[in-house]
Amino acid sequence: MTLKPSAVNASELEWTKSSYSDSSNGHDCIEVATTPDTIHIRDSKNPHGPQLRLQPATWAGFVAFAVEGG
């Protein structure tokens, strides 16, 4: 995980939500935006709040772990 500030303005990112998000309450999900060097993650209920920024390899490891059922 990296804690260095991103050079990208969060308002310029294209945020996406998982297709698995519950459609009855679409705000209960995380949103992800990618840049070549960073994966940005935020709470969809608080889009102006804190964000987690990960290196792509770290994100890939997390996703692989989550798919396996952790």
C-alpha positions as CSV (number, residue, x, y, z in Angstrom):
1,M,0.0,0.0,0.0
2,T,1.2,3.5,-0.7
3,L,0.4,6.6,1.2
4,K,2.0,9.1,-1.1
5,P,-0.4,11.7,-2.6
6,S,-1.7,11.0,-6.0
7,A,-1.0,13.6,-8.7
8,V,-4.6,13.1,-10.1
9,N,-7.4,15.2,-8.8
10,A,-10.2,12.9,-7.5
11,S,-12.8,14.9,-9.3
12,E,-11.1,14.0,-12.6
13,L,-11.3,10.2,-12.0
14,E,-13.9,8.0,-13.6
15,W,-15.4,6.1,-10.6
16,T,-17.1,2.7,-11.1
17,K,-19.2,0.5,-8.9
18,S,-19.3,-3.3,-8.9
19,S,-22.1,-4.9,-11.0
20,Y,-22.7,-7.0,-7.8
21,S,-23.9,-3.9,-5.9
22,D,-27.3,-4.3,-4.4
23,S,-29.6,-2.4,-6.7
24,S,-32.2,-1.8,-3.8
25,N,-29.6,0.4,-2.1
26,G,-27.0,1.5,-4.6
27,H,-25.1,3.6,-2.2
28,D,-23.9,0.7,-0.1
29,C,-20.8,-0.1,-2.0
30,I,-17.2,1.0,-2.7
31,E,-16.3,2.7,-5.9
32,V,-13.0,2.2,-7.7
33,A,-11.1,4.5,-10.2
34,T,-7.9,3.5,-11.9
35,T,-5.0,5.3,-13.3
36,P,-1.8,3.7,-14.7
37,D,0.0,3.8,-11.4
38,T,-2.8,3.9,-8.7
39,I,-6.1,2.2,-7.8
40,H,-8.3,4.7,-6.0
41,I,-11.0,3.3,-3.6
42,R,-13.7,5.3,-1.8
43,D,-17.0,4.7,0.0
44,S,-19.9,5.5,-2.3
45,K,-21.8,7.0,0.6
46,N,-19.1,9.6,1.2
47,P,-17.5,10.5,-2.2
48,H,-15.7,13.5,-0.8
49,G,-14.3,11.6,2.2
50,P,-11.1,9.7,2.5
51,Q,-9.8,7.5,-0.2
52,L,-7.5,4.4,-0.2
53,R,-4.9,4.4,-2.9
54,L,-3.1,1.1,-3.8
55,Q,-0.5,0.1,-6.3
56,P,-2.0,-2.1,-9.1
57,A,-0.1,-5.2,-7.9
58,T,-1.5,-4.8,-4.4
59,W,-5.1,-4.4,-5.7
60,A,-4.6,-7.5,-7.9
61,G,-3.5,-9.5,-4.9
62,F,-6.6,-8.3,-2.9
63,V,-9.0,-9.1,-5.7
64,A,-7.5,-12.6,-6.1
65,F,-7.8,-13.1,-2.3
66,A,-11.4,-11.9,-2.3
67,V,-12.4,-14.2,-5.3
68,E,-11.0,-17.2,-3.5
69,G,-13.3,-16.4,-0.5
70,G,-10.4,-15.1,1.7
